[in-house]
Every structure is written in structure tokens, then in C-alpha cells.
Amino acid sequence: MTSVNFVFFGTDEFSVKVLDTLKEKGLIPSLIITGPDKPKGRKRLLTPPLSKVWGEENKIPVVQPTSLKDLGAELPNLEEFGSSAPKFDFFLVASYGKIIPQEILDIPTHGTLNIHPSLLPKYRGPSPLETAILNGDSETGVAIMKLDAEMDHGPLLASEPFDLRSGQGIPLYNFEQLRDKLAVLGAELLVEILPDYLAGKIEPQEQDHTQATYTKKFTKEDGLLGLQDEPLANYRKILALNPWPGTYLNHNGPAGKIRVIIKQAHLDESGLVYDRVIPAGRKEMSWEDFLRGLKN
């Protein structure tokens, strides 16, 4: 692909999968913008975002603004990153996690593009992947959008469907599998349409806002498995909400209820079968070992 000068906004595993795919196609950003390092784990160690790690490994400059307000004054003067072009050709956003002000979106010559893992206007917001799995959808996909200052509201450049059908509403993929597949699909779609977009051959099409649906941020409370719920509904929840916020049940033990995190499960003729679990205060084990321990 002809060399272009662009900035990438992203943070997590989805972002890195997009970056890996773009690199394979010869499209490498001049600069990566991501969030600040954050404390993680029980020891609260200061940990860099995955996109920062990727940038350092690939010798790409990384900027971690504490606020996007500060970034607005900084970006137009960053011509030393990438080519000698007087302005960036475009910005690309893939799972950055923050609403970007319009004055920043307008900095590059061709605006700011976004890879969104749903077929917009369906599933705007923070959890399109989880919601598609939870709802047992037969299809999802990716959309390439020109960003505006509203959430997932901008006009569309292209979209690509992705088949989720497996019969009777049983999902084919868990969250992590679907995340990675749609990141690759979205990056490949971007590479395919980008030359025509930069040449002015693609006219962004306004979304049908009357058809918009919205997703929410999930909390730990959303991960509770109802013992009276349909096995398929609980199975979808396990696939959708691991690793975050996780799924759990309150199991009756000899000394009262035990909180048990469900890591893996499957469906068979008998219903929902738990495979790997983490009982409160213990390490991960098989469901059989957990039950055996209750009897001892």
C-alpha cells in the first residue's frame, strides 16, 4: 500500500489485533495514542496498555495523554512522526475507550475513522461483542465509520457481516474468540477500502439513526448465573462475560453458600455442564474436583 501518515488510537487486545493485521498488510501508524499506565493485579503493579507495548516493540512513538484536551494542542505539531507530510492523512480509532472531541477528529486531512465490531447502527456503545453473544444473534460484523463527536454516530464507509449461526441460538464463539476475529476482519476491511476513501471515491453514508440500538457497560453483578434460568441463557452469559466481568454462582455447601466463579462450561443433552471453576479463596480446578472437595 502507498505510504500514508496516520495516527492510531487504541488500548487493548482488540487494538493490538488490529495493529498486527495492519502491519501484515503494510500499514503502520506514525504514532500511537493510548491511555495512561494503570495499576493491575493483586499487587497493583503499574502496567502499560497493550497498545503501548506493541508500539515500543515496533519502534512506534507512543503518547499517553492524561486528557484529550491537552492532546489537541500537541498533535498538529507532531510532524516529526512519520512522513514529511504537513498533516496527518487520517486518524484510526479501534477500542480507544474515550469520546474524542470534534476538534481533534478534524485535525487530519481525511478525518478520523473507526473500526467498530458490530453492524451499525445496531449495538452502539461499549459492549457490542458481549451483547451479540448474549442475545444469541445469528450474525454480527464490523463497520468502518467516520467518527463524529457522538458515540458511534458517524457516517459509514463500509461494513462486513460475520456469521455466528450454530443452530438453536448456541453461540459459535466466546468473547475473546469473537473479539480477535472481528479485529482481523475490521482491519482487513479498512485496508481494502482505504485507497478509494483517500482518493475521494467513497462517500460516507449517514446511519439510519432510527434503527440504533445501544449496549451497556457490564458489572460484576451482571455475571450472576441464575439457577432457575434457562441453561442456554447461562451458557451465553459464560461465553460473553469471561474474562470480564466474569460469571459466578452461589453454590450450596455444607457450611452455607459458596461463591464459585465459572470459567468454562459446555452444553450437552443434560443441559449446562460446568468444566472449570474457581471457588472462593481457592485456585482454579475442575467442577468434579470442586464437588469432590465438598464431600471430604
C-alpha positions in Angstrom: 0.0 0.0 0.0 1.1 3.6 -0.7 2.7 5.2 2.3 0.2 7.1 4.4 0.8 9.1 7.6 -1.8 8.2 10.2 -2.2 8.1 14.0 -3.7 5.1 15.8 -5.9 5.5 18.9 -6.3 2.2 20.9 -5.7 0.4 24.1 -6.5 -3.2 24.5 -6.4 -6.7 22.9 -8.7 -5.7 20.1 -6.4 -2.7 19.3 -3.3 -4.9 19.2 -5.0 -7.5 16.9 -5.9 -4.6 14.5 -2.4 -3.3 14.7 -0.9 -6.8 13.9 -3.2 -7.2 10.9 -2.5 -3.7 9.6 1.3 -4.4 9.9 0.9 -7.6 7.9 -0.7 -5.5 5.2 2.0 -2.9 5.2 0.0 -0.2 7.0 1.9 1.0 10.1 0.9 4.1 12.1 3.3 7.0 12.6 2.1 7.4 16.2 0.1 5.5 18.8 -2.1 7.3 21.3 -3.3 5.3 24.2 -4.3 5.7 27.9 -2.0 6.1 30.9 -0.4 3.1 32.6 -2.7 1.7 35.3 -2.2 -0.5 38.4 -3.3 -4.1 37.9 -3.5 -7.3 39.7 -3.4 -8.0 43.4 -0.1 -6.2 43.8 -1.4 -3.2 41.9 1.6 -3.0 39.7 1.7 -0.1 37.2 1.0 -1.8 33.9 1.2 -0.2 30.4 -1.7 -0.6 27.9 -1.2 -3.4 25.4 -1.0 -0.9 22.5 1.9 0.9 24.2 3.7 -2.4 24.5 3.1 -3.0 20.8 4.3 0.4 19.9 7.5 0.0 21.8 8.1 -3.4 20.3 7.6 -2.0 16.8 9.6 1.2 17.5 6.5 3.4 17.0 6.3 6.6 19.2 3.6 6.4 21.8 1.7 9.3 23.5 -0.3 8.8 26.7 -2.3 12.0 27.4 -4.0 12.2 30.7 -6.7 14.3 29.0 -7.6 14.8 25.3 -7.9 18.5 26.0 -4.1 18.6 26.3 -3.7 16.4 23.2 -5.5 18.9 20.9 -2.7 21.5 21.2 0.0 18.9 20.8 -1.0 16.9 17.8 -0.7 19.4 15.0 2.9 20.0 15.8 3.9 16.3 15.7 5.2 16.3 12.0 8.4 14.7 13.1 6.5 11.4 13.5 6.1 9.6 10.2 6.4 11.2 6.8 7.2 14.8 6.0 3.6 15.5 5.0 2.3 18.8 6.5 -0.6 17.0 8.1 -1.7 13.5 9.0 -3.8 11.8 6.3 -6.2 10.3 8.8 -6.6 9.0 12.4 -7.8 5.5 13.1 -9.6 4.6 16.3 -10.0 0.9 17.4 -11.1 0.3 21.0 -9.7 3.5 22.5 -12.4 3.8 25.1 -12.9 7.5 25.2 -15.1 10.0 23.3 -12.8 12.2 21.2 -13.6 15.9 20.8 -14.6 17.1 17.3 -11.6 19.5 17.1 -9.3 16.5 17.4 -11.3 14.4 15.0 -10.9 17.2 12.4 -7.1 17.5 12.6 -6.2 15.0 9.8 -6.8 15.7 6.1 -9.4 12.9 5.7 -10.8 12.9 9.2 -10.9 10.2 11.8 -12.0 6.6 11.0 -13.2 3.9 13.4 -13.3 0.1 13.3 -16.4 -0.9 15.3 -17.3 -4.5 16.0 -21.0 -4.5 15.0 -23.2 -3.8 12.0 -24.0 -0.2 12.9 -26.4 1.3 13.8 -27.0 -1.9 15.8 -25.1 -2.2 19.1 -23.6 1.2 19.6 -21.7 1.7 22.8 -19.2 -0.2 24.9 -20.2 -3.9 24.6 -21.3 -4.9 21.1 -19.4 -8.2 21.2 -20.8 -9.3 24.6 -24.3 -8.3 23.6 -24.3 -10.2 20.3 -23.3 -13.4 22.2 -25.8 -12.8 25.0 -28.7 -12.3 22.5 -27.8 -15.4 20.6 -27.6 -13.4 17.3 -27.1 -15.3 14.1 -25.0 -12.6 12.6 -22.7 -9.7 13.6 -20.0 -7.9 11.8 -17.7 -4.9 11.6 -18.3 -1.3 10.4 -15.9 1.3 9.2 -17.2 4.7 10.3 -16.1 8.3 10.0 -16.2 9.4 13.6 -18.1 12.4 14.9 -18.3 13.6 18.5 -21.3 11.5 19.3 -21.0 7.8 20.3 -20.9 5.5 17.3 -23.0 8.0 15.4 -20.9 9.0 12.4 -21.5 8.1 8.7 -20.5 4.7 7.4 -17.8 3.9 4.8 -18.2 0.1 4.7 -19.4 -2.9 6.6 -18.8 -6.7 6.5 -21.1 -9.3 8.1 -19.8 -12.2 10.2 -21.7 -15.4 10.7 -22.5 -16.6 14.2 -25.0 -19.3 13.4 -24.6 -22.7 15.1 -28.2 -23.8 15.4 -30.8 -23.2 18.1 -29.1 -19.9 19.2 -26.0 -21.6 20.6 -23.0 -19.2 20.1 -20.1 -20.4 18.0 -17.6 -18.2 19.8 -16.7 -16.8 23.2 -15.9 -13.2 23.8 -12.2 -13.5 23.2 -12.5 -15.6 20.0 -15.1 -13.2 18.6 -13.0 -10.1 19.5 -10.0 -11.4 17.7 -11.9 -12.5 14.6 -13.7 -9.2 14.2 -10.5 -7.2 14.8 -8.8 -9.0 11.9 -11.9 -8.7 9.8 -12.2 -4.9 10.5 -8.5 -4.3 9.8 -8.7 -6.2 6.5 -11.8 -4.2 5.5 -10.1 -0.9 6.3 -7.1 -1.8 4.2 -9.4 -2.8 1.3 -11.3 0.4 1.2 -8.7 2.9 2.3 -7.2 3.7 -1.1 -10.6 4.6 -2.6 -11.5 6.6 0.5 -8.4 8.7 0.5 -8.9 9.2 -3.3 -12.4 10.6 -2.6 -14.1 7.7 -4.3 -16.2 6.7 -1.2 -18.9 9.0 0.1 -19.7 8.3 3.7 -23.4 7.3 4.2 -25.4 8.6 7.1 -26.6 5.9 9.5 -30.3 5.2 10.0 -30.4 6.6 13.5 -34.0 5.5 14.0 -32.7 1.9 14.0 -29.9 2.5 16.5 -29.7 0.1 19.5 -27.4 0.6 22.5 -25.2 -1.6 24.7 -24.2 -1.1 28.3 -21.1 -1.5 30.5 -21.3 -4.7 32.4 -20.7 -5.0 36.1 -19.8 -8.0 38.3 -23.4 -8.2 39.3 -24.3 -9.0 35.7 -22.3 -12.2 35.9 -24.5 -14.0 38.4 -25.9 -17.2 36.9 -29.5 -17.8 37.9 -30.0 -21.4 38.9 -33.6 -21.1 37.6 -32.6 -19.5 34.3 -32.5 -21.5 31.0 -29.3 -23.4 30.5 -28.7 -21.7 27.1 -29.1 -18.2 28.6 -26.5 -19.1 31.3 -24.2 -20.6 28.7 -24.3 -17.5 26.6 -23.5 -15.4 29.7 -20.5 -17.6 30.4 -19.2 -17.2 26.9 -19.9 -13.4 26.7 -18.8 -12.2 30.1 -15.5 -14.0 30.6 -12.8 -12.8 31.3 -14.6 -9.6 32.4 -16.7 -9.1 34.5 -16.7 -12.9 34.9 -19.6 -15.3 35.7 -20.4 -16.9 39.0 -23.0 -18.8 41.0 -23.7 -19.2 44.7 -23.5 -22.9 45.4 -24.9 -24.5 48.5 -22.2 -26.1 50.5 -22.0 -27.8 54.0 -21.2 -24.5 55.7 -23.5 -22.4 53.6 -23.4 -20.7 50.2 -20.0 -20.7 48.3 -19.3 -18.2 45.6 -18.0 -20.1 42.6 -16.6 -18.4 39.5 -17.4 -20.3 36.3 -14.5 -20.1 33.8 -15.6 -22.7 31.3 -18.7 -24.7 30.6 -20.5 -26.6 27.8 -23.9 -27.7 26.8 -24.9 -31.4 26.3 -28.2 -33.4 26.4 -28.4 -32.9 30.2 -28.1 -29.2 30.0 -25.4 -26.8 31.2 -22.2 -28.6 32.4 -19.6 -26.7 34.3 -16.0 -27.5 33.4 -13.5 -25.2 35.1 -14.3 -23.2 38.2 -12.6 -21.1 40.9 -14.3 -21.5 44.4 -13.9 -18.5 46.7 -10.4 -18.4 48.2 -9.1 -21.3 46.1 -7.3 -21.9 42.8 -8.9 -22.9 39.5 -10.0 -26.5 39.3 -12.4 -28.8 37.6 -16.0 -28.8 38.6 -15.7 -32.5 39.6 -12.8 -31.7 41.9 -14.8 -28.9 43.5 -17.8 -31.2 44.2 -15.4 -33.9 45.5 -13.9 -31.5 47.9 -17.3 -30.6 49.3 -17.8 -34.2 50.3 -14.5 -34.6 52.0 
